């Protein structure tokens, strides 16, 4: 359905933006911190940079988690995001105590605990989102989503593939969401 496509695209954008933010922080974090810490900069930058570089690894997961939460809330499921957020907070607290107090990892341990909690929370939310989407698979990447995945019969899928490949004009007349109808151009074949 259209909502599944929108969610897939939003997840792909979130993943891309998260990777971009992660790289920006990893390679430009020192300069950004130096510009913001003020007079105590020389003392704070090494510690803050250690924490920030580890936390940056969780940026793609944080953004994908936000999209998954919004999608579930849009589907009127407010319980799953609440439970996952609470569980991630508990995981973060337990790992914080373990890594910082007992593991003597200091600020790096706090960052590691937070990233692990974010990753676990995001995986659980994405699994919940996938199961709420029904029989159609949720693809978190734009280039993997295919409108042909709705066709269950392999022979019908083959005939669609063949007609689209042998007659480019036929590809614009296909409406796979409503078999037996035509004239709306398939959204993946429209020209801008």
trRosetta pair geometry for C-beta under 8 A, 3 or more apart (Angstrom, degrees):
i j d omega theta_ij theta_ji phi_ij phi_ji
1 4 5.1 100 57 6 73 102
1 5 7.3 -135 101 -3 41 89
1 136 7.3 169 1 35 73 155
1 177 7.8 92 -109 -129 51 121
2 5 5.6 -56 -152 36 37 113
2 6 6.3 38 151 -21 69 104
3 6 5.6 -52 -147 36 34 113
3 7 6.3 34 154 -18 66 104
3 74 7.9 -169 -157 123 124 131
4 7 5.7 -52 -145 37 32 110
4 8 6.3 35 153 -21 64 105
4 133 5.5 91 -110 -151 113 117
4 136 5.9 19 -159 100 175 130
4 138 6.2 -126 -157 -106 100 78
5 8 5.6 -53 -147 36 31 113
5 9 6.3 28 155 -16 65 106
5 145 6.4 129 -122 165 77 155
6 9 5.9 -57 -148 39 30 108
6 10 6.2 30 153 -20 65 108
7 10 5.6 -54 -144 38 31 112
7 11 6.3 34 155 -20 64 104
7 67 7.1 136 -155 161 71 106
7 71 4.9 66 -121 -115 120 139
7 129 7.1 -170 174 179 142 126
7 133 7.7 -140 67 -96 151 121
7 138 6.7 -45 103 -145 122 113
8 11 5.8 -54 -150 35 29 111
8 12 6.5 28 152 -18 63 105
8 138 6.3 -167 -80 -168 93 70
8 139 5.0 36 -137 73 130 74
8 140 6.3 -142 -142 -106 69 24
8 141 7.4 -41 -178 47 96 20
8 142 6.7 132 135 -91 98 50
8 145 5.1 90 141 -65 160 141
9 12 5.6 -53 -149 36 34 112
9 13 6.3 33 153 -18 67 105
9 142 5.7 54 -110 -94 70 100
10 13 5.7 -53 -146 38 32 110
10 14 6.2 35 153 -21 65 106
10 67 4.7 168 133 -146 109 128
10 71 7.5 167 74 -62 141 113
11 14 5.6 -52 -144 37 31 113
11 15 6.3 34 155 -21 64 105
11 64 5.8 50 -147 -135 81 91
11 67 5.3 -179 -84 108 61 150
11 68 7.4 56 -97 -60 106 80
11 126 7.9 92 -131 -117 138 107
11 140 4.2 -90 128 -144 138 82
11 141 7.8 -78 102 -56 104 37
12 15 5.7 -52 -147 35 30 112
12 16 6.4 28 154 -15 64 107
12 140 6.4 153 -64 160 68 57
12 141 5.3 103 -100 -131 109 38
12 142 4.5 -28 -38 -29 179 88
13 16 5.8 -56 -147 40 31 110
13 17 6.1 27 156 -15 67 109
14 17 5.9 -56 -141 41 28 107
14 18 6.0 32 156 -23 63 109
14 60 7.4 112 136 -159 76 62
14 63 3.9 -177 -169 136 92 102
14 64 4.7 145 116 -79 129 54
14 66 6.9 -173 -133 60 137 95
14 67 4.6 -119 -36 -22 154 135
15 18 5.7 -55 -146 36 27 113
15 19 6.5 26 156 -18 63 104
15 60 5.4 39 -142 -159 57 108
15 63 7.2 -169 -63 88 28 115
15 64 5.8 39 -70 -71 76 113
15 140 6.7 96 -36 155 140 108
15 141 7.6 -47 47 -91 155 76
16 19 5.9 -55 -149 35 30 108
16 20 6.4 30 152 -18 64 107
17 20 5.5 -55 -149 38 34 115
17 21 6.3 34 153 -19 67 104
17 63 5.7 -162 82 -163 105 168
18 21 5.7 -52 -145 37 31 110
18 22 6.2 35 153 -22 64 107
18 59 4.4 167 -161 126 79 81
18 60 2.9 135 118 -98 135 50
18 61 7.0 140 -167 3 154 34
18 62 6.8 158 -119 52 118 77
18 63 4.2 -150 -65 29 107 128
18 64 6.6 -50 -23 -23 153 87
19 22 5.5 -52 -146 36 31 116
19 23 6.4 29 156 -16 65 105
19 59 7.6 170 -63 93 21 110
19 60 5.4 33 -54 -77 65 120
20 23 6.0 -56 -148 38 29 107
20 24 6.2 31 153 -21 64 108
21 24 5.5 -55 -145 37 31 114
21 25 6.3 26 157 -15 66 107
21 56 7.2 -154 127 -151 80 88
21 59 4.4 -148 91 179 115 149
21 60 8.0 174 51 -58 101 59
21 63 7.6 137 20 -36 139 134
22 25 6.1 -60 -149 39 26 105
22 26 6.1 25 156 -19 64 111
22 56 4.7 127 -138 160 64 91
22 57 6.4 76 -140 -100 122 28
22 59 4.4 -164 -63 45 85 129
22 60 6.3 -34 -28 -28 133 90
23 26 5.6 -54 -139 38 31 112
23 27 6.0 2 170 5 67 112
24 27 6.8 -72 -140 50 19 89
24 28 5.4 -36 -179 36 61 118
25 28 6.9 -69 -107 61 16 75
25 29 4.7 48 -179 -74 60 104
25 32 7.5 -64 -122 34 62 148
25 52 6.0 -137 -179 159 115 101
25 53 7.0 178 134 -102 98 47
25 55 8.0 -80 149 85 156 83
25 56 3.8 -163 89 -108 135 135
25 59 7.1 156 13 -43 137 145
26 29 6.4 10 -97 -16 8 117
26 53 6.0 83 -116 -136 66 85
26 56 5.5 -170 -54 108 78 154
28 31 5.3 -54 -169 45 73 112
28 32 5.7 74 133 -24 88 105
29 32 5.7 -60 -144 40 32 109
29 33 6.0 29 160 -17 69 108
29 49 5.8 126 124 -133 119 82
29 52 5.1 160 -158 116 134 132
29 53 6.1 -149 38 -71 169 79
29 56 7.1 -103 -73 -48 134 145
30 33 5.9 -56 -146 38 28 108
30 34 6.2 30 155 -22 63 108
30 45 6.6 60 -145 -174 77 117
30 49 5.7 19 -89 -109 76 132
31 34 5.7 -52 -145 35 30 113
31 35 6.5 29 155 -19 62 107
32 35 5.9 -58 -152 35 30 110
32 36 6.6 6 158 -3 64 116
33 36 6.1 -76 -147 46 31 98
33 37 5.7 25 169 -30 74 115
33 41 7.6 138 137 -144 83 90
33 44 7.6 -148 172 113 115 97
33 45 5.2 131 121 -126 127 82
33 48 5.3 154 -142 105 138 129
33 49 6.0 -113 8 -71 163 83
33 52 6.8 -150 -66 -2 125 161
34 37 6.7 -48 -124 24 23 106
34 41 5.8 68 -136 -161 60 132
34 45 6.2 22 -77 -104 73 134
37 40 6.2 -101 157 77 102 75
37 41 4.2 129 88 -98 119 74
37 44 5.0 -173 -156 75 141 132
37 45 6.3 -131 6 -67 162 79
37 48 7.0 -166 -85 13 131 162
38 41 6.3 -176 73 -45 33 91
40 43 5.2 -58 -180 48 81 110
40 44 5.2 66 124 -17 98 116
41 44 6.1 -74 -133 46 24 98
41 45 5.6 32 178 -39 70 109
42 45 6.5 -37 -129 15 21 114
43 47 8.0 -3 146 8 61 115
44 47 6.0 -75 -160 49 46 104
44 48 5.2 34 156 -17 86 119
45 48 5.8 -62 -133 46 26 107
45 49 5.7 30 166 -25 66 112
46 49 5.8 -56 -142 35 24 113
46 50 6.6 30 157 -23 60 103
47 50 5.9 -52 -155 28 31 112
47 51 6.8 23 152 -10 63 106
47 107 5.8 95 -171 18 90 166
48 51 5.8 -58 -151 41 34 108
48 52 5.8 30 155 -19 70 113
49 52 5.6 -55 -135 42 29 110
49 53 6.0 31 164 -21 65 107
50 53 6.3 -57 -147 34 21 107
50 54 6.8 14 157 -11 58 108
50 107 5.9 95 93 96 117 118
50 108 5.6 -68 157 -75 115 91
50 111 7.5 -163 131 1 73 152
51 54 6.2 -66 -155 39 28 105
51 55 6.1 21 155 -15 67 115
51 107 4.8 -72 -69 160 106 112
51 108 7.1 -130 -85 -84 58 44
51 110 7.0 -11 -125 78 108 106
51 111 4.8 -178 -146 -62 63 128
52 55 5.7 -59 -141 43 29 109
52 56 6.2 42 157 -34 65 102
52 111 8.0 -93 -28 -115 15 140
53 56 5.7 -44 -148 20 29 117
53 57 7.8 41 151 -27 54 92
54 57 6.1 -44 -174 12 41 114
54 108 6.0 130 -37 -145 156 70
54 111 3.6 94 88 131 128 136
54 112 6.0 -63 178 -62 139 63
54 115 6.3 -116 154 -26 85 139
55 58 5.9 -56 -169 31 50 110
55 59 7.8 78 138 -48 67 81
55 111 4.9 -99 -52 -146 80 103
55 114 6.3 -2 -112 87 91 131
55 115 6.4 -154 -118 -63 42 100
56 59 5.5 -14 -166 -21 52 118
57 115 5.5 26 81 -137 104 144
58 61 5.1 -64 -164 48 66 114
58 62 5.7 72 138 -32 89 100
58 114 6.7 -100 -14 120 166 87
58 115 4.0 -145 -57 -123 117 79
58 118 4.3 73 -161 71 126 152
58 119 6.8 -108 -120 -47 91 81
59 62 5.7 -52 -143 31 31 112
59 63 6.6 23 163 -12 65 105
60 63 6.2 -60 -150 40 31 105
60 64 6.2 25 157 -13 67 111
61 64 5.8 -57 -142 43 31 107
61 65 6.0 37 156 -25 65 108
61 115 7.7 109 43 -160 142 69
61 118 4.7 115 107 139 127 103
61 119 5.2 -79 -121 -91 163 56
61 121 7.8 105 160 67 113 86
61 122 4.2 -131 -166 -16 91 158
62 65 5.6 -56 -149 35 27 114
62 66 6.6 30 152 -22 62 103
62 118 5.7 -37 -69 -157 76 133
62 122 7.6 -92 -64 -69 23 126
63 66 5.6 -48 -151 30 35 113
63 67 6.8 33 152 -15 64 102
64 67 5.7 -52 -151 36 37 111
64 68 6.3 36 151 -18 68 106
64 122 5.4 66 89 -154 106 124
64 126 7.0 -4 151 -69 117 116
64 140 7.3 23 -140 -155 125 132
65 68 5.6 -54 -144 39 32 111
65 69 6.2 34 156 -20 66 105
65 118 6.7 -112 -24 -165 151 80
65 121 5.8 36 -124 114 137 103
65 122 4.3 -93 -70 -95 97 86
65 125 5.6 104 -135 40 72 154
66 69 5.8 -52 -145 36 29 111
66 70 6.3 28 156 -16 63 107
67 70 5.8 -57 -147 39 30 110
67 71 6.2 31 154 -21 64 108
68 71 5.7 -54 -146 36 30 113
68 72 6.4 27 157 -15 64 106
68 81 7.9 161 116 -95 82 100
68 122 6.9 136 18 -147 146 65
68 125 3.9 109 122 140 142 117
68 126 5.5 -91 -101 -74 146 58
68 128 7.6 100 174 65 116 96
68 129 4.9 -109 -145 -42 94 142
69 72 5.9 -58 -148 39 29 107
69 73 6.2 28 154 -16 65 108
69 81 4.3 89 -136 -123 89 132
69 84 8.0 -143 -92 70 95 129
69 85 7.8 52 -108 -56 132 112
69 125 6.3 -45 -59 -147 68 143
70 73 5.6 -55 -144 40 31 111
70 74 6.2 35 153 -22 64 107
71 74 5.5 -53 -147 36 30 114
71 75 6.5 21 153 -11 63 107
71 129 5.6 51 93 -130 132 121
72 75 5.7 -59 -148 43 33 106
72 77 4.5 -74 180 75 88 108
72 78 7.7 146 128 -83 95 29
72 80 5.3 -102 -174 72 149 122
72 81 5.4 162 81 -41 134 104
72 125 7.1 -110 -21 -158 139 92
72 128 6.5 17 -96 117 136 117
72 129 6.1 -102 -61 -89 95 84
72 132 6.7 124 -113 20 81 166
73 76 7.6 41 -179 -82 35 19
73 77 7.0 -101 -81 65 28 58
73 78 5.9 54 -117 -93 77 73
73 81 6.3 -23 -54 1 92 149
75 132 5.8 107 122 158 165 137
77 80 5.0 12 149 14 115 113
77 81 7.4 120 114 -7 83 89
77 128 7.7 -166 131 157 150 118
77 132 6.4 -100 -13 -112 156 151
78 81 6.5 -59 -158 43 43 104
78 82 6.2 43 150 -22 71 115
79 82 5.7 -65 -152 40 31 113
79 83 6.1 25 159 -17 70 109
80 83 6.0 -56 -141 38 28 106
80 84 6.1 23 161 -15 65 111
80 125 7.3 125 144 -120 107 69
80 128 4.8 154 -171 178 143 155
81 84 5.8 -59 -141 42 30 109
81 85 6.0 31 160 -21 66 109
81 125 6.8 46 -103 -117 71 113
82 85 5.9 -58 -147 36 25 109
82 86 6.4 23 156 -15 62 108
83 86 5.8 -56 -148 39 30 110
83 87 6.1 29 154 -18 66 109
84 87 5.6 -54 -143 39 31 111
84 88 6.2 32 156 -20 65 106
84 121 5.2 115 163 -150 99 83
84 124 5.1 179 -125 100 116 124
84 125 5.3 119 160 -67 171 88
84 128 7.2 -117 -53 -3 138 148
85 88 5.8 -52 -144 36 29 111
85 89 6.4 33 153 -20 61 106
85 121 6.9 63 -93 -145 41 134
86 89 5.6 -55 -152 35 31 114
86 90 6.5 30 152 -18 65 104
87 90 5.7 -53 -149 35 33 111
87 91 6.4 35 152 -19 66 104
87 120 7.9 -111 123 123 104 116
87 121 7.1 158 84 -98 92 86
87 124 7.4 -12 81 53 140 171
88 91 5.6 -50 -145 37 33 113
88 92 6.2 37 153 -22 65 105
88 117 4.5 109 -173 173 80 95
88 118 6.8 73 -163 -82 131 34
88 120 6.3 169 -108 82 84 98
88 121 3.5 0 -80 -69 136 126
89 92 5.6 -52 -146 36 30 113
89 93 6.4 32 154 -20 64 104
89 117 7.2 90 -73 -173 20 142
90 93 5.7 -51 -147 34 32 112
90 94 6.4 29 156 -16 65 106
91 94 6.0 -57 -147 38 29 108
91 95 6.2 21 158 -11 65 112
91 113 7.9 179 133 -175 72 83
91 116 6.9 -126 146 113 117 96
91 117 4.5 159 92 -109 107 91
91 120 5.9 -63 121 63 175 150
91 121 7.8 -161 40 -48 137 91
92 95 6.0 -62 -144 44 26 105
92 96 6.0 34 155 -27 64 107
92 113 5.4 105 -152 145 60 98
92 114 5.6 42 -135 -101 115 53
92 116 7.7 161 -95 72 63 84
92 117 3.7 -26 -64 -46 88 163
93 96 5.6 -52 -146 32 28 115
93 97 6.5 24 158 -15 63 104
94 97 6.1 -56 -152 37 29 107
94 98 6.2 23 153 -14 64 113
95 98 5.5 -58 -140 44 33 111
95 99 5.6 16 167 -7 71 113
95 109 7.8 -163 151 172 81 84
95 112 7.3 -124 158 106 124 83
95 113 3.4 166 110 -130 111 100
95 116 5.9 170 -116 65 173 134
95 117 6.7 -152 28 -47 136 100
96 99 6.5 -62 -132 45 19 95
96 100 5.5 -5 178 4 62 122
96 109 7.2 116 -138 130 45 94
96 110 5.6 37 -128 -117 91 71
96 113 4.6 177 -64 108 60 169
96 114 7.8 50 -73 -50 100 74
97 100 6.7 -59 -119 48 15 94
97 101 5.2 -19 -169 20 57 125
97 102 7.1 40 143 -1 67 101
98 101 7.1 -31 -82 50 7 88
98 102 5.4 -43 -152 46 46 116
98 103 5.9 47 144 -19 65 111
98 109 8.0 -148 93 -177 62 123
98 113 7.7 144 55 -96 91 123
99 102 7.5 -11 -48 59 9 76
99 103 4.3 -37 -140 44 41 138
99 105 4.5 -35 170 33 89 134
99 109 3.1 180 137 -166 107 111
99 110 7.2 -170 91 -53 118 37
99 112 6.0 -157 -158 70 167 117
99 113 5.4 -157 27 -52 137 109
100 103 7.0 28 -10 53 15 90
100 104 7.9 50 -178 -100 28 16
100 105 6.1 -78 -88 59 42 83
100 106 6.5 81 -134 -105 76 12
100 109 4.5 179 -69 93 61 130
100 110 5.6 39 -71 -58 124 83
100 113 7.6 -58 -26 -14 97 141
103 109 5.6 154 81 -115 120 140
104 109 7.8 150 97 -37 18 147
105 108 5.1 -103 165 79 95 90
105 109 2.7 118 83 -56 118 109
105 110 7.8 -177 99 -11 102 55
105 112 6.8 -46 144 24 154 132
106 109 5.9 122 52 12 31 101
106 110 7.5 -64 135 -3 39 95
107 110 5.6 -49 -153 32 40 113
107 111 6.6 38 150 -16 67 104
108 111 5.7 -55 -151 39 35 111
108 112 6.2 37 151 -21 68 106
109 112 5.6 -52 -142 37 32 112
109 113 6.2 35 156 -21 64 105
110 113 5.8 -53 -148 34 29 113
110 114 6.5 27 154 -18 62 106
111 114 5.8 -56 -150 36 31 110
111 115 6.4 28 155 -17 66 107
112 115 5.9 -57 -147 38 30 109
112 116 6.3 31 156 -19 66 107
113 116 5.9 -56 -147 36 28 110
113 117 6.4 27 155 -17 64 108
114 117 5.8 -56 -149 37 31 111
114 118 6.3 31 153 -20 65 107
115 118 5.6 -54 -148 36 32 113
115 119 6.3 33 155 -20 66 105
116 119 5.8 -54 -147 35 30 111
116 120 6.3 28 156 -15 65 107
117 120 5.9 -55 -145 39 29 109
117 121 6.1 29 157 -18 64 111
118 121 5.8 -57 -144 40 27 111
118 122 6.2 27 158 -19 64 109
119 122 5.9 -57 -147 37 27 110
119 123 6.4 27 156 -19 63 106
120 123 5.9 -56 -149 35 29 110
120 124 6.4 25 156 -15 64 108
121 124 5.9 -59 -149 38 29 109
121 125 6.2 27 155 -17 66 109
122 125 5.7 -56 -144 39 31 110
122 126 6.2 29 158 -18 66 107
123 126 5.9 -56 -145 37 28 109
123 127 6.4 29 155 -18 63 106
124 127 5.8 -55 -149 37 31 111
124 128 6.4 30 153 -18 65 106
125 128 5.6 -55 -147 38 32 111
125 129 6.1 34 153 -21 66 106
126 129 5.5 -50 -143 37 32 114
126 130 6.3 37 154 -22 64 103
126 138 7.9 -162 -172 100 80 135
126 140 7.0 -16 -145 -69 127 136
127 130 5.6 -51 -147 34 31 112
127 131 6.5 25 156 -13 64 105
128 131 6.0 -57 -147 40 30 105
128 132 6.3 27 154 -18 65 109
129 132 5.7 -58 -146 38 30 109
129 133 6.6 39 153 -34 63 104
129 138 6.3 -146 123 131 95 179
130 133 5.8 -52 -155 19 32 117
130 137 7.4 -7 -152 -154 101 58
130 138 4.6 -132 -110 31 73 124
133 136 6.1 -92 144 74 105 81
133 137 7.6 56 102 -170 137 14
133 138 4.7 149 -6 -55 167 109
136 149 6.5 104 -147 117 89 114
136 150 6.5 -14 -104 -93 118 75
137 149 6.4 -85 35 173 101 149
139 142 7.9 138 116 -84 113 12
139 144 4.4 -158 -164 94 134 106
139 145 4.3 -170 58 -73 139 78
141 144 4.5 68 77 9 102 110
141 145 7.4 -174 87 -21 54 82
142 145 6.3 -58 -158 19 34 109
145 149 7.7 -90 -164 6 57 135
146 149 5.0 111 77 -27 90 96
147 150 6.7 -31 178 8 56 109
147 176 5.1 132 154 49 106 146
147 177 8.0 -72 -161 -45 108 81
147 186 6.6 -176 71 -166 169 117
147 187 7.6 146 -71 51 142 91
147 188 5.8 -149 -12 -2 126 134
148 151 5.6 -44 -170 23 64 113
148 157 5.7 91 -180 -143 110 97
148 160 6.3 173 -119 97 106 137
148 161 7.1 41 -120 -67 153 89
148 176 6.9 -115 -95 -128 43 161
150 176 5.7 130 60 146 125 111
150 177 7.0 12 103 -95 174 54
151 156 5.2 -141 -173 103 122 110
151 157 4.5 157 102 -78 129 84
151 160 6.5 -170 -40 6 168 147
151 176 6.5 -81 -48 -156 101 114
152 156 7.8 37 62 50 51 127
153 156 4.0 70 80 10 108 111
153 157 6.7 -179 90 -13 55 83
154 157 5.4 -54 -146 37 35 114
154 158 6.2 38 155 -22 68 103
155 158 5.7 -51 -148 34 32 112
155 159 6.5 31 153 -18 64 103
156 159 5.8 -53 -148 35 33 110
156 160 6.5 33 153 -18 64 104
157 160 5.8 -56 -152 36 31 110
157 161 6.4 32 151 -20 65 106
158 161 5.6 -54 -147 36 33 112
158 162 6.2 29 156 -18 67 107
159 162 5.8 -53 -142 38 31 109
159 163 6.2 26 160 -15 66 108
160 163 6.1 -57 -142 40 28 104
160 164 6.1 25 159 -17 64 111
160 174 6.5 89 -146 -131 103 148
160 176 7.2 53 -138 -95 153 112
161 164 6.0 -63 -148 39 25 108
161 165 6.2 14 159 -13 64 114
162 165 5.9 -64 -145 41 28 105
162 166 5.9 8 165 -6 68 115
163 166 6.3 -61 -132 45 27 98
163 167 5.9 -32 -175 41 66 104
163 170 4.7 -97 159 125 99 149
163 171 7.5 164 117 -66 79 63
163 174 7.7 134 97 -68 122 122
164 167 7.5 -77 -121 64 14 64
164 168 7.6 44 -177 -114 54 40
164 170 6.3 -128 -91 93 42 97
164 171 4.0 77 -138 -91 86 100
164 174 6.9 -37 -80 -17 105 147
166 170 7.7 14 74 29 75 136
167 170 3.9 65 95 -3 112 114
167 171 7.4 176 98 -18 66 76
168 171 5.7 -43 -161 18 44 116
168 172 7.7 37 149 -15 64 96
169 172 6.1 -55 -166 30 44 107
169 173 7.1 34 144 -15 69 108
170 173 5.7 -63 -155 38 43 109
170 174 6.9 55 151 -40 70 96
171 174 6.1 -41 -155 7 37 116
171 186 6.4 -78 160 28 72 133
171 189 5.0 170 133 -109 106 157
172 185 4.5 -27 -167 -129 88 91
172 186 6.3 -134 -131 19 36 84
172 189 5.2 -143 -90 115 68 135
172 190 7.9 105 -128 -83 97 51
173 182 4.7 -7 180 -160 92 113
173 183 6.6 -31 -137 -102 78 35
173 185 7.6 -35 -72 -103 30 54
174 182 7.4 -43 -92 -127 18 76
174 186 5.2 7 73 -54 89 124
175 178 5.0 -15 126 55 117 86
175 179 7.6 -168 90 -82 76 27
175 181 5.1 -40 63 87 139 92
175 182 6.1 177 0 -124 108 26
175 183 7.8 3 -37 51 126 32
175 184 5.3 71 -92 56 121 98
175 186 6.9 -163 -91 -82 45 75
176 179 7.0 11 -147 -71 40 76
176 186 7.0 47 -1 -117 97 114
178 181 4.5 -3 116 30 113 126
181 184 7.8 23 126 14 110 97
185 189 6.1 -125 175 81 95 99
185 190 5.3 108 119 -84 129 84
186 189 4.5 59 72 18 100 110
186 190 7.4 -150 88 -35 50 76
187 190 5.9 -30 -150 -6 38 116
